[in-house]
Amino acid sequence: MENIDYYKILGVKSNASQMEIKKAYKRLALLYHPDKNGSKNASDWFKLIHEAYEVLVERHKENIDNQNSCPTQTHHQKSEPKPQSSTDGQRTHRSPLKTRPNPRPTVHKCVEHRVNVSNWDALRGCTKRLKITRKVWSSPQEYSHESVILSLDVKPDSKTGSRILCAGCGDRPYDCIADDIEFILEVKADDHFKRDGNDLIFAAQLTLKHAIQRRPIPVPLLNGQTLDVVLDWPQIIELDDNKVLNIRKVGLGLPHHKDSDIRGDLIIKCVLKS
């Protein structure tokens, strides 16, 4: 007979909802599926995760049935309460498996790390590669350090506080589920680019001599190309009079979050330097 904490196996709290249990099961089943995980205990973990899911879903249904039952009903047969241990989420259960990973998995952890991203990379999106070092236990007493290269998919228009989850990429205890790592983006301020809704504002400082000589102003675009902007004479006169000139390029801003075919504008803000 074994005392199994199924909540710990799925890494959820003892008061987790059925939806939370289902989400945890899907993530772990995908991580430990024998076709995708080459570790020697992957098959055992996959079966154990599936078993935990079935037990907790059934227990959740039983709790709902008990809550919905009418307390005024009388029964000729007296029912005995089902035995439970003193710890939530545990019960005495005989495993149908012949082999079990040992020891039992500890509470699944998710470690947070902050990572810096330039404003430009956050606006247009990028793949950021990071080298991390994690601990991998070969026995309950011994571990080694392992270097791993992670590729973080930074989505376009990411902001400070955006999160990227790398499941199973953290420290890996002996015969236990590896920790998750969640990276929290810190977007650094940019002297050139700012945003206003879906519009991008690019600040360009230039002298009157620069403008009169018709020298191009290089403006980086989200697609990686560069737009060379040359002022015409009416624009040069306006810049000289007002010290500021805004040039709008339609459709070169950020995509709308609901429809990527709709984009904001690129506003080139020319500021005259004295």
C-alpha positions as CSV (number, residue, x, y, z in Angstrom):
1,M,0.0,0.0,0.0
2,E,1.3,3.4,-0.9
3,N,0.4,6.9,0.3
4,I,0.3,9.0,-2.8
5,D,-0.3,12.8,-2.9
6,Y,-1.8,13.2,-6.3
7,Y,-2.1,17.0,-6.0
8,K,1.7,17.2,-5.6
9,I,2.2,15.0,-8.6
10,L,0.3,17.5,-10.8
11,G,1.7,20.5,-9.0
12,V,-1.7,21.9,-8.0
13,K,-3.2,23.0,-4.6
14,S,-5.5,20.8,-2.7
15,N,-8.4,23.2,-3.5
16,A,-7.7,23.3,-7.2
17,S,-10.6,23.5,-9.6
18,Q,-11.3,20.9,-12.2
19,M,-10.1,23.3,-14.9
20,E,-6.8,23.9,-13.0
21,I,-6.3,20.1,-12.7
22,K,-7.0,19.6,-16.4
23,K,-4.5,22.3,-17.4
24,A,-1.8,20.9,-15.2
25,Y,-2.4,17.4,-16.6
26,K,-2.2,18.5,-20.2
27,R,1.1,20.4,-19.6
28,L,2.8,17.5,-17.8
29,A,1.4,14.8,-20.1
30,L,2.9,16.7,-23.1
31,L,6.2,17.1,-21.2
32,Y,6.5,13.4,-20.2
33,H,4.9,11.7,-23.2
34,P,7.2,8.8,-24.1
35,D,7.3,9.9,-27.8
36,K,8.7,13.3,-26.8
37,N,10.7,12.6,-23.7
38,G,13.7,10.3,-24.0
39,S,14.4,9.8,-20.3
40,K,14.3,6.3,-18.9
41,N,11.4,7.0,-16.5
42,A,9.3,9.0,-18.9
43,S,6.8,6.2,-19.5
44,D,6.3,5.6,-15.7
45,W,5.8,9.3,-15.1
46,F,3.4,9.6,-17.9
47,K,1.3,6.7,-16.4
48,L,1.5,8.2,-13.0
49,I,0.4,11.7,-14.2
50,H,-2.6,10.1,-16.0
51,E,-3.5,8.1,-12.9
52,A,-3.3,11.3,-10.8
53,Y,-5.6,13.1,-13.2
54,E,-8.2,10.3,-13.2
55,V,-8.2,10.1,-9.4
56,L,-8.5,13.8,-8.8
57,V,-11.2,14.3,-11.4
58,E,-13.3,11.5,-9.9
59,R,-12.7,12.9,-6.4
60,H,-13.9,16.3,-7.7
61,K,-17.1,14.8,-9.1
62,E,-17.7,13.0,-5.8
63,N,-17.4,16.2,-3.8
64,I,-19.9,18.0,-6.1
65,D,-22.3,15.1,-5.8
66,N,-22.0,15.2,-2.0
67,Q,-22.6,18.9,-2.0
68,N,-25.7,18.6,-4.2
69,S,-27.3,15.7,-2.2
70,C,-30.3,16.6,-0.1
71,P,-29.7,16.4,3.6
72,T,-33.4,15.7,4.5
73,Q,-33.5,12.4,2.6
74,T,-33.7,9.3,4.8
75,H,-32.1,6.0,3.8
76,H,-32.7,2.6,5.1
77,Q,-29.1,1.8,4.5
78,K,-26.5,3.7,6.4
79,S,-23.5,4.6,4.4
80,E,-20.0,4.7,5.9
81,P,-17.7,7.7,5.1
82,K,-14.9,6.9,2.7
83,P,-11.5,6.6,4.4
84,Q,-9.2,9.6,3.8
85,S,-5.8,10.4,5.3
86,S,-5.3,13.5,7.4
87,T,-3.5,15.3,4.6
88,D,-5.5,16.9,1.8
89,G,-5.0,15.3,-1.6
90,Q,-3.7,12.0,-0.2
91,R,-5.3,8.6,0.1
92,T,-4.3,5.1,0.5
93,H,-4.2,3.5,-3.0
94,R,-2.7,0.4,-4.4
95,S,-0.9,1.2,-7.6
96,P,-1.6,-0.8,-10.7
97,L,1.9,-0.1,-12.0
98,K,4.6,-2.7,-11.5
99,T,7.3,0.0,-11.2
100,R,7.2,3.5,-9.7
101,P,9.7,6.3,-9.9
102,N,11.1,6.8,-6.4
103,P,11.1,9.1,-4.5
104,R,7.8,10.8,-5.1
105,P,7.8,14.2,-6.9
106,T,8.0,17.2,-4.7
107,V,5.8,20.3,-5.2
108,H,6.3,21.4,-8.8
109,K,8.1,24.8,-8.8
110,C,8.2,27.7,-11.2
111,V,11.2,30.0,-10.8
112,E,10.9,33.6,-12.0
113,H,13.8,35.5,-13.7
114,R,13.8,39.0,-15.2
115,V,15.4,39.5,-18.6
116,N,16.2,42.8,-20.3
117,V,14.9,43.5,-23.8
118,S,15.5,46.7,-25.8
119,N,12.4,48.8,-26.7
120,W,13.1,48.1,-30.4
121,D,13.2,44.3,-30.0
122,A,10.1,44.4,-27.8
123,L,8.2,46.5,-30.5
124,R,9.0,44.4,-33.5
125,G,9.4,41.0,-31.7
126,C,12.6,38.9,-31.7
127,T,14.1,35.6,-30.6
128,K,16.3,36.1,-27.6
129,R,18.8,33.3,-26.8
130,L,19.9,32.8,-23.2
131,K,22.4,30.4,-21.7
132,I,21.4,29.1,-18.3
133,T,23.0,26.6,-15.8
134,R,20.8,24.3,-14.0
135,K,21.3,21.5,-11.4
136,V,20.6,17.9,-12.4
137,W,20.5,15.3,-9.6
138,S,21.9,11.9,-10.5
139,S,21.0,10.6,-7.0
140,P,19.4,12.0,-3.9
141,Q,22.8,13.2,-2.7
142,E,24.7,14.0,-6.0
143,Y,24.0,16.5,-8.7
144,S,25.9,18.1,-11.6
145,H,25.6,21.4,-13.4
146,E,24.2,21.4,-17.0
147,S,24.4,24.3,-19.4
148,V,21.3,24.9,-21.6
149,I,20.6,27.4,-24.4
150,L,17.0,28.6,-24.3
151,S,15.3,30.5,-27.1
152,L,12.8,33.0,-25.9
153,D,10.1,34.0,-28.4
154,V,9.5,37.7,-27.7
155,K,6.2,38.6,-29.3
156,P,5.8,41.8,-31.2
157,D,4.5,44.7,-29.1
158,S,5.7,43.1,-25.8
159,K,5.7,45.2,-22.7
160,T,7.4,45.3,-19.4
161,G,5.8,42.5,-17.3
162,S,5.1,40.2,-20.3
163,R,5.9,36.6,-19.3
164,I,7.5,33.7,-21.3
165,L,7.2,30.2,-19.7
166,C,9.9,27.6,-20.4
167,A,8.3,24.4,-19.0
168,G,10.7,21.8,-17.5
169,C,13.8,23.9,-18.2
170,G,14.8,24.5,-14.6
171,D,16.6,22.4,-12.0
172,R,15.8,18.7,-12.2
173,P,15.7,16.8,-8.9
174,Y,16.4,13.1,-8.8
175,D,13.6,11.2,-10.4
176,C,11.3,14.3,-10.1
177,I,9.7,16.7,-12.5
178,A,12.0,19.5,-13.6
179,D,11.2,23.0,-12.4
180,D,9.7,25.5,-14.8
181,I,11.3,28.9,-15.5
182,E,9.2,31.9,-16.2
183,F,11.0,34.9,-17.7
184,I,9.6,38.4,-17.0
185,L,10.5,41.0,-19.6
186,E,12.0,44.3,-18.7
187,V,11.7,46.7,-21.7
188,K,14.4,49.3,-21.7
189,A,13.5,52.9,-22.6
190,D,14.5,54.2,-26.1
191,D,15.6,57.7,-26.9
192,H,14.4,57.4,-30.5
193,F,11.2,55.3,-30.5
194,K,8.1,55.8,-28.6
195,R,4.5,54.5,-29.1
196,D,1.1,56.2,-29.1
197,G,-1.5,53.4,-29.4
198,N,-0.6,51.6,-32.6
199,D,1.4,54.5,-33.9
200,L,5.2,54.6,-33.7
201,I,7.0,57.9,-33.1
202,F,10.6,58.2,-34.2
203,A,12.5,61.2,-33.0
204,A,15.2,62.6,-35.3
205,Q,17.3,65.6,-34.5
206,L,18.9,67.5,-37.3
207,T,20.5,70.8,-38.1
208,L,19.2,73.3,-40.7
209,K,22.3,72.7,-42.7
210,H,21.6,68.9,-42.7
211,A,18.1,69.7,-44.0
212,I,19.1,72.2,-46.7
213,Q,21.7,69.8,-48.0
214,R,18.9,67.3,-48.5
215,R,20.8,64.6,-46.6
216,P,18.6,61.5,-45.9
217,I,17.3,60.7,-42.4
218,P,17.7,56.9,-41.8
219,V,14.6,55.5,-40.1
220,P,14.6,51.8,-39.0
221,L,11.4,49.9,-39.8
222,L,9.8,47.0,-38.0
223,N,10.6,44.6,-40.9
224,G,14.3,45.2,-40.4
225,Q,14.7,47.6,-43.4
226,T,15.6,51.3,-43.3
227,L,13.6,54.1,-44.7
228,D,15.6,57.1,-46.0
229,V,13.5,60.3,-45.5
230,V,14.6,63.4,-47.4
231,L,12.8,66.7,-46.6
232,D,11.4,68.8,-49.5
233,W,11.6,72.6,-49.5
234,P,8.2,73.3,-48.0
235,Q,9.0,70.9,-45.2
236,I,12.4,72.6,-44.6
237,I,10.7,76.0,-44.4
238,E,8.1,74.6,-41.9
239,L,10.9,73.0,-39.8
240,D,12.8,76.3,-39.8
241,D,9.7,78.2,-38.7
242,N,8.3,75.8,-36.1
243,K,11.5,74.0,-35.0
244,V,9.5,70.8,-35.2
245,L,8.1,68.9,-38.2
246,N,6.0,65.7,-38.1
247,I,6.0,63.4,-41.1
248,R,3.4,60.6,-41.2
249,K,4.0,57.4,-43.0
250,V,0.7,55.5,-43.1
251,G,0.6,51.8,-42.3
252,L,4.2,51.5,-41.0
253,G,3.3,51.4,-37.3
254,L,2.3,48.5,-35.0
255,P,-0.2,45.9,-36.0
256,H,-3.6,45.9,-34.3
257,H,-3.8,43.2,-31.7
258,K,-7.1,41.8,-33.1
259,D,-6.3,42.2,-36.8
260,S,-2.7,42.1,-37.9
261,D,-3.7,43.4,-41.3
262,I,-4.6,46.8,-39.7
263,R,-1.5,48.8,-38.7
264,G,-0.8,52.1,-37.2
265,D,1.3,54.8,-38.7
266,L,5.0,55.8,-38.4
267,I,5.4,59.4,-37.3
268,I,8.8,60.9,-37.9
269,K,9.3,63.8,-35.5
270,C,12.0,66.0,-36.9
271,V,13.4,68.4,-34.3
272,L,15.7,71.3,-35.3
273,K,19.0,71.5,-33.4
274,S,20.4,74.9,-32.8
